[in-house]
Amino acid sequence: YTYHMKLIKKIIKSALKKIIGDDIYEKQIFLEGIKASLVQKKIKKIKDFSEIEFSVFSQWGDDGIINWLVENLPIKSKLFVEIGTEDYRESNTRFLLMKRNWTGYLVEGNKTYTNNIKKQSIHWKYDLNVVNKFLNKKNVNMIINELNLPGEIGLLSIDIDGNDYWIWEKIDKIKPIIFVCEYNAVLGDIKKLTIPYKKNFLRTKFHYSNLAYGASINAFQDLSERKGYVFIGTNSNGVNAYFLKKRYFKFLKSKIKSFKKFPSKFKESRNKSYEKNFLKGINRKKAIEKVDLIELNKKKKIIKLKNIKRIYSKKWSYN
């Protein structure tokens, strides 16, 4: 049912765009986002991020989460960097850019996508800067340095479906107040796990299932704490995790009751013919149980999920 509803919504969205045009359609959904943000503005304390989510341009409820965080934090450096944007139609920062007129920097490795972004009216209507670079551990700080940003920026979002952990580990040229990253919930909430670093990592090439990518939530939590950040929660779909620079935590610690980690339930897996096979729950783990991963202990040793007794806590369990 959910799949068919999403498909119908996608068809309707596509038809509306053709009928009324991209710009008019964008204005309509942006207006709905403004209405949602006005309702949200009245919310001063929350149980967890699920209470403030809404989606305008984000794939999940991250427009709402980011809007609420920015509303409740004294951010002077109104700059963001989003790494891994595709064509920017569906992104974590597009609503932030349009609603608050921040200055944005997009880093995307696919030239077709970056060309597409530059053809969109949003590229000239706002201070949106686009860089076509495929990041790796050696060039990430050099590329960021070329953007001529101050040390502290408002927000950094990373979603590159692969070396996310290794890229975040290397970044030292900017220190975002809010850090957002996609985590891989299939890797559980007990172990600190990530894919091995590969300079030109491609998710589907690494494993046909599309399930072996990125890092576990605990891997990001451990790394971010070492870099001076506090974990403040994930979106309820179990996709994006949020971290806050420690000195800003005092502005939020009494406003969020639970810094909750959510598992994911979406079924994006593929078979060997690269067709969706809709694996869910524990079956997603089984699909990649023989894949080489890195356990982030002192030795950073190679490990397979089949050799780990337990990766899901009782709160997270898919059984």
TIZATOR-962049 format. One record per atom (N, C-alpha, C): residue in three letters; x, y, z. Coordinates in steps of 0.2 Angstrom, whole numbers, plus 2048, in hexadecimal, padded with zeros to 3 digits. Example, Ala and Ser with C-alpha at 12.3 -4.5 7.8 and 13.67 -1.06 7.14 Angstrom:
% TIZATOR-962049
ala8427E4827;ala83E7EA827;ala8427F0827;ser8407F5823;ser8447FB824;ser840800827;
END
This chain:
% TIZATOR-962049
tyr8047FA800;tyr800800800;tyr804806800;thr809806805;thr80E80C805;thr81180E7FF;tyr8148087FC;tyr8188097F5;tyr81380C7F0;his80D8097EF;his80880C7EA;his8068137EB;met8058157F2;met80481C7F3;met80A8207F1;lys81081E7F3;lys8168227F1;lys8168237E9;leu81581D7E6;leu81581E7DE;leu8108227DC;ile80A8227DE;ile8048277DC;ile80682E7DD;lys80982F7E3;lys80B8367E5;lys8108397E0;lys8158347DE;lys81A8367DA;lys8178377D3;ile8128347D1;ile80F8357CA;ile80C83B7CA;ile80883D7D0;ile8048437D0;ile8098497D0;lys80E8487D4;lys81384E7D5;lys81684F7CE;ser81884A7CA;ser81B84B7C3;ser81684E7BE;ala80F84C7BF;ala80A84F7BB;ala8098567BC;leu8098587C3;leu80885F7C5;leu80E8637C2;lys8148617C2;lys8198647C0;lys8198667B9;lys8168617B5;lys8168627AE;lys8108677AC;ile80B8677B0;ile80586B7AF;ile8068727B1;ile8098737B7;ile80A87A7B9;ile81187D7B9;gly8168787B8;gly81D87B7B7;gly82087A7BE;asp8278797BE;asp82B8787C4;asp82B87D7C9;asp82C8837C6;asp82C8897CB;asp82588A7CF;ile82088A7CB;ile81988B7CE;ile8188857D3;tyr81A87F7D1;tyr8198797D6;tyr81D87A7DC;glu82387C7DB;glu82887D7E1;glu8258837E5;lys8228887E3;lys81F88D7E7;lys81A88A7EB;gln8168867E8;gln8108837EC;gln81287F7F2;ile81787A7F0;ile8198767F6;ile81E87A7FB;phe82187F7F9;phe8258847FD;phe820887802;leu81A8897FF;leu81588D803;leu812888809;glu811882807;glu80F87D80C;glu81487C811;gly81B87C80F;gly82087C814;gly820882819;ile81F887816;ile81E88D81B;ile81988D820;lys81388A81E;lys80D889822;lys80F884828;ala81387F826;ala81587A82B;ala81A87D830;ser81E88182D;ser823884832;ser820889837;leu81B88C835;leu817891839;leu81488D83F;val81188783D;val80E883842;val814880847;gln81987E844;gln81F87B848;gln82288184C;lys82288784A;lys82588C84E;lys82288D856;lys81C88A856;lys81988A85D;lys81B885862;ile81F88085F;ile82187A862;ile82887C866;lys82887C86C;lys82E87E870;lys832878873;lys82E873874;lys83186D877;lys82F867873;ile833862872;ile83185C86E;ile833855872;lys82F850870;lys83184A873;lys83884786F;asp837847868;asp83D846864;asp83B84985D;phe840848858;phe83F84B852;phe83984A84E;ser836844850;ser83084284C;ser82A84784D;glu82A84B852;glu825850853;glu82685684F;ile82B85784C;ile82C85D848;ile82E85C841;glu82D85683E;glu82F855837;glu82A857832;phe82C85A82D;phe82885B827;phe82C85B821;ser82A85981B;ser82E859815;ser82B85E810;val82F86280D;val82E866808;val832864802;phe839864803;phe83D8627FE;phe84185C800;ser84285B806;ser846855809;ser84284F808;gln846849807;gln843843806;gln83E84080C;trp841842812;trp83D840818;trp83B84681B;gly83B846822;gly83884C826;gly83D851828;asp843851824;asp849855826;asp84885D825;asp84485F821;asp842866820;asp83F869827;gly83B86582A;gly838867830;gly83D867836;ile841862836;ile84786183B;ile84B86783B;ile84E868835;ile85386E834;ile850874835;asn84A875833;asn84687C834;asn84687D83C;trp844878840;trp843879847;trp84A87A84A;leu84F876848;leu85587784B;leu85887F84A;val857881844;val85A888842;val85688D846;glu84F88C847;glu84B89084B;glu84D891852;asn85088B855;asn85188B85C;asn85988C85E;leu85D88D859;leu86488E85A;leu866895858;pro86B89885B;pro86D89F859;pro87389E854;ile87189D84E;ile87689C849;ile8778A3845;lys87D8A5845;lys87F8AB842;lys8828AA83B;ser8858A483A;ser8898A2834;ser88489F830;lys8808A282C;lys87A89F828;lys87D89D821;leu881897822;leu88489481C;leu88388C81D;phe881889817;phe881882818;phe88587F812;val887879813;val88B87580E;val88786E80E;glu88586C808;glu881865807;glu885861802;ile88885C805;ile88C857801;ile8888517FE;gly8878507F8;gly88384B7F5;gly87C84E7F4;thr87A8517EE;thr8748547EE;thr8708517E8;glu87384D7E3;glu87084C7DD;glu86E8527D9;asp8678537D7;asp8658597D4;asp86285E7D8;tyr86385D7DF;tyr8608627E4;tyr8598637E4;arg85585F7E0;arg84E85F7E1;arg84B85C7E7;glu84F8577EA;glu84D8547F0;glu8538557F4;ser8538597F9;ser85985A7FD;ser85785D804;asn85D85D809;asn85C85F810;asn85C866810;thr85E86A80C;thr86087180D;thr85C876808;arg858873803;arg8548787FF;arg84F87C802;phe84B879807;phe84787D80B;phe84A88280F;leu850880812;leu854885816;leu85688B812;leu85888980C;leu85B88F807;leu855894806;met84F891804;met84A895801;met846899807;lys84689680D;lys842899812;lys84689E816;arg84C89D817;arg8518A181B;arg8568A5817;asn8578A3810;asn85B8A780C;asn8638A680E;trp8648A0811;trp86B89F812;trp86F89E80C;thr87689E80D;thr87B89D807;thr87C896807;gly87C893802;gly87D88C801;gly8828897FC;tyr8868847FE;tyr88B8817FA;tyr8898797F9;leu8888777F3;leu8878707F1;leu88D86D7EE;val88E8677F1;val8948637EE;val89185D7EB;glu89185C7E4;glu88E8567E1;glu8938537DC;gly89484D7DC;gly89984A7D8;gly8978487D1;asn8908487D0;asn88E8477C9;asn88D84D7C5;lys89084E7BF;lys8908547BB;lys8898557B9;thr8858507B7;thr87E8517B4;thr87A8547B9;tyr87B8527BF;tyr8778557C5;tyr87885C7C6;thr87F85E7C6;thr8818657C8;thr87F8697C2;asn87F8677BC;asn87D86B7B6;asn87586C7B7;asn8718677B9;asn86A8687BA;asn86986D7BF;ile86C86D7C5;ile86B8727CA;ile86C8797C7;lys87287A7C3;lys8738817C1;lys86E8837BC;lys86A87F7B9;lys8658817B4;lys85E8837B8;gln85E8817BF;gln8588837C2;gln85888A7C5;ser85288D7C5;ser8528947C7;ser8548957CE;ile8548907D2;ile8578917D9;ile85E8927DA;his8628917D4;his8698927D4;his86A8997D3;trp86689D7D0;trp8678A47D0;trp8638A97D4;lys85E8A67D7;lys8598A97DB;lys85C8AA7E2;tyr8618A57E4;tyr8648A57EB;tyr86B8A57EA;asp86F8A67F0;asp8768A57F0;asp87889E7F0;leu87789A7EB;leu8788937EB;leu87E8917E6;asn88388E7E9;asn88988D7E6;asn88A8857E5;val88C8837DF;val88C87C7DD;val89387A7DB;val8958757DE;val89C8727DC;val89B86B7DA;asn89E86A7D4;asn89E8637D1;asn8A585F7D3;lys8A585C7D9;lys8AB8587DB;lys8A98527DE;phe8AC84C7DD;phe8AB8467E0;phe8B08467E6;leu8AE8467EC;leu8B28477F2;leu8B58407F4;asn8BB8417F6;asn8BF83B7FA;asn8C283E800;lys8C6839803;lys8C983B809;lys8CF841808;lys8D2840802;lys8D8844801;lys8D684B7FF;asn8D084C7FB;asn8CE8527F8;asn8C98567FC;val8C5853801;val8C0856804;val8C185D807;asn8C685D80B;asn8C886480E;asn8CB869809;met8CE867804;met8D086B7FF;met8CA86F7FB;ile8C586A7FA;ile8BF86D7F6;ile8BB8727FB;ile8BB870801;ile8B7874806;ile8BB87B807;asn8C187A807;asn8C6880808;asn8C5885802;glu8C48837FC;glu8C38877F6;glu8BC88B7F6;leu8B88897FB;leu8B188C7FB;leu8B28937FF;asn8B8894803;asn8B989A807;asn8B489B80C;leu8B2896810;leu8AD896815;leu8B089881C;pro8AD89B820;pro8AF89C827;pro8B089582B;gly8B3895830;gly8B488F834;gly8AE88C836;glu8A9890839;glu8A388D83B;glu89D88F836;ile89A88A834;ile89488B830;ile88D888833;gly88888A830;gly881888833;gly880881833;leu88187E82D;leu87F87782C;leu883873827;leu88586D828;leu888869823;leu884862823;ser88286081D;ser87E85A81B;ser882856817;ile883850819;ile88784B814;ile882845813;asp88284380C;asp87E83E80A;asp88183B803;ile886837804;ile8898357FE;ile88982D7FD;asp88582A801;asp883823800;asp88A81F800;gly88E820804;gly89581C804;gly89A81E809;asn89E823807;asn8A482480B;asn8A282A810;asp89C82A812;asp899830817;asp89E83081D;tyr89F82B820;tyr8A382B827;tyr8AA82D826;trp8AD82B820;trp8B482C81F;trp8B583481D;ile8B083681A;ile8B083D818;ile8AF84281E;trp8AA840822;trp8A9844828;trp8AF84482D;glu8B283E82D;glu8B883D831;glu8BE84282F;lys8BE843828;lys8C4847826;lys8C284F826;ile8BC851826;ile8BA858825;ile8BD85C82C;asp8C186182A;asp8C3865830;asp8C486D82E;lys8C286E828;lys8C2875825;lys8BC879827;ile8B6876829;ile8B087982B;ile8AE875832;lys8AA879836;lys8A787683C;lys8A087883C;pro89C874839;pro895876839;pro891876840;ile88D87A841;ile88987A848;ile884874848;ile881873842;ile87D86D841;ile88086883C;phe88186283E;phe88385D839;phe87E858838;val87C857831;val877852830;val87B84C82B;cys87984682C;cys87C841828;cys87783B827;glu878838822;glu874832821;glu87882C824;tyr874828828;tyr87782282B;tyr87481C828;asn877816828;asn874810826;asn87180C82C;ala86A80C82C;ala867809832;ala867801832;val8697FF82C;val8697F782B;val86F7F582F;leu8747F9830;leu87A7F7834;leu8797F883B;gly8737F983D;gly8717F9845;gly8737FF849;asp8727FE84F;asp873803854;asp87780185A;ile87B7FB859;ile87F7F985E;ile8877FA85C;lys8897F8857;lys8907F8854;lys8917FE850;lys898800850;lys89A80684C;lys89D803846;leu899803841;leu89B80083A;leu89A805835;thr89F803830;thr89E807829;thr8A1803824;ile8A080581E;ile8A2802818;ile8AA804818;pro8AE7FF815;pro8B5801814;pro8B680780F;tyr8BB80B811;tyr8BC81180C;tyr8BE80F805;lys8BB811800;lys8BD8107F9;lys8BC8177F6;lys8C28197F3;lys8C28207F0;lys8BC8227EC;asn8BA81D7E7;asn8B581E7E3;asn8AF81A7E4;phe8AD81A7EB;phe8A88157ED;phe8A18167E9;leu89E8117E6;leu8978117E3;leu89380C7E7;arg88E80E7E9;arg88980A7EE;arg8878047EA;thr8858047E4;thr8827FE7E1;thr8887FA7DF;lys88D7FD7DD;lys8937F97DB;lys8967F57E0;phe8967F87E6;phe8997F47EC;phe8957EE7EE;his88E7EF7EE;his88A7E97EF;his8837EA7EC;tyr8817E67E7;tyr87B7E67E3;tyr8757E87E7;ser8747E67EE;ser86E7E77F2;ser86D7EF7F3;asn8727F37F2;asn8717FA7F4;asn8717FB7FC;leu8727F6800;leu8717F6807;leu8787F780B;ala87D7F6807;ala8847F780A;ala8877FD809;tyr88680280D;tyr88980980C;tyr88980D812;gly88D812812;gly88D817818;gly88F81381F;ala88D816824;ala88F81382B;ala88981382F;ser88A80F835;ser88480F83A;ser88481583E;ile87E816841;ile87D81C845;ile88281C84B;asn88481784E;asn889817853;asn890819851;ala89181784B;ala89881A848;ala898821847;phe892824845;phe89282B844;phe89282F84B;gln88E82C84F;gln88E82F856;gln89582F859;asp89882A859;asp89F82985C;asp8A482E859;leu8A482F852;leu8A883384E;leu8A683A850;ser8A083C850;ser89E843851;ser89F845858;glu89F84185D;glu8A0843864;glu8A8844864;arg8AC841861;arg8B3842861;arg8B584885D;lys8B084B859;lys8B1851855;lys8AE857859;gly8AB85685E;gly8A885B862;gly8A185C861;tyr89D857860;tyr89685785F;tyr892853863;val88B855864;val887851868;val88184E864;phe880848865;phe87A845861;phe873848863;ile86F84A85F;ile86984C861;ile86384985E;gly86484485A;gly85E840858;gly85E83E850;thr85A83A84E;thr859839847;thr85283A844;asn85183A83E;asn84A83B83B;asn84783483D;ser84083483C;ser83C82E83E;ser83D828839;asn83F82A833;asn84082582E;asn84682182E;gly84A823833;gly851820834;gly85682182E;val85682782C;val85B828827;val86082D829;asn85E83382B;asn86383882D;asn864839834;ala86A83A836;ala86C83C83D;ala86E84383E;tyr86D846844;tyr86E84D845;tyr87384D84B;phe87885284A;phe87D85384F;phe87E85B850;leu87F85D856;leu880864858;leu88686585B;lys88A86B859;lys89086D85C;lys88F86E863;lys89386B867;lys89286B86F;lys890871872;arg893877870;arg89287D874;arg88B880872;tyr88787D86D;tyr88187F86C;tyr87B87B86F;phe87E875872;phe879870875;phe87587387A;lys87787887E;lys87487B883;lys86D87F881;phe86D88087A;phe867884878;phe86187E876;leu863878876;leu85E873874;leu85D86D87A;lys86186D87E;lys861867883;lys85B866887;ser85786C888;ser85186C88C;ser84B86C888;lys84C86C881;lys84786C87C;lys845866879;ile84A861879;ile84985A876;ile84985587C;lys84485187D;lys84384D882;lys847846881;ser84784487B;ser84B83E879;ser84F83F873;phe85583D873;phe85A83D86D;phe85A83786A;lys854835867;lys85282F864;lys85682D85E;lys85882685D;lys85A823857;lys85581F854;phe85382084E;phe84D81C84B;phe850817846;pro84E811846;pro84F80C841;pro84C80E83A;ser84E80B835;ser84A80C82F;ser84680682D;lys841808829;lys83C803826;lys83B80381F;phe83F80781B;phe83E808814;phe841802811;lys83E80080B;lys8407FA807;lys8437FB800;glu84A7FD801;glu84D8007FA;glu8527FA7F7;ser8527F47FA;ser8567EF7F8;ser8557ED7F1;arg85B7EA7EE;arg85B7E87E7;arg85D7E17E7;asn85B7DD7E1;asn85E7D77E0;asn8647D77DC;lys8667D17D9;lys86C7D27D5;lys86B7D47CE;ser8657D57CC;ser8637D87C6;ser8617DF7C7;tyr8637E27CD;tyr8627E97CF;tyr85A7EB7CE;glu8567E67D0;glu84F7E77D0;glu84D7E87D8;lys8497EC7DA;lys8477ED7E1;lys8437E67E3;asn8467E37E9;asn8437DD7EB;asn8407DE7F2;phe8407E57F5;phe83C7E77FA;phe83D7E3801;leu8437E1802;leu8457DE808;leu8447E380E;lys8427E0814;lys8417E481A;lys8437E1820;gly8447E4825;gly8467E282C;gly84C7DE82B;ile84D7D982F;ile8537D5830;ile8557D2829;asn8517D2824;asn8537CF81E;asn8587D481A;arg8587DA81C;arg85C7DF819;arg8637DD81B;lys8647DC822;lys86B7DA824;lys86D7D4821;lys8697CF820;lys86B7C881D;lys86E7C9816;ala86B7CE813;ala86D7CF80C;ala8747D180B;ile8777D5810;ile87E7D7810;ile8827D4816;glu8807CF818;glu8847CC81E;glu88B7C981C;lys88C7C8816;lys8937C6814;lys8977CC811;val8957D2811;val8997D880F;val89E7DA814;asp8A47DC811;asp8A97DE816;asp8A77E5818;leu8A77E681F;leu8A67EC822;leu8AC7EE827;ile8AD7F4829;ile8B27F682E;ile8AE7F7835;glu8B17F383A;glu8AF7F4841;glu8B37FA844;leu8B17FF846;leu8B5805848;leu8B780584F;asn8BB800850;asn8BF7FF857;asn8C6802856;lys8CA80085A;lys8D180385A;lys8D5800854;lys8D37FA852;lys8D67F784C;lys8D37F8845;lys8CD7FA846;lys8C97FC840;lys8C97F583B;lys8C77F083E;lys8C87E983A;lys8C27E8836;ile8C37E4831;ile8BE7E282C;ile8B97DD82F;ile8B37DD82F;ile8AE7D9832;ile8A87D882D;lys8A57D282E;lys89F7D182A;lys8997D082F;leu8937D382D;leu88D7D2831;leu88B7CB834;lys88D7C6830;lys88B7C0831;lys88F7BD838;asn8957C1839;asn8997BF83F;asn8987C3845;ile8937C7844;ile8917CC84A;ile88B7C984D;lys88B7C7853;lys8857C4857;lys87F7C8857;arg8807CF858;arg87A7D3859;arg87C7DA857;ile8787DD852;ile8797E4850;ile8737E9852;tyr86D7E6854;tyr8677EA855;tyr8667E985C;ser8647EF860;ser8627EF867;ser85B7ED867;lys8587EC86D;lys8517EA86D;lys84C7EF86B;lys84E7F686C;lys84A7FB869;lys84A7FC862;trp8507F985F;trp8517F9858;trp84F7F3854;ser84E7EE858;ser84D7E7855;ser8487E784F;tyr84A7E384A;tyr8457E2844;tyr8427DB844;asn8447D784A;asn8417D084A;asn83A7D084C;
END
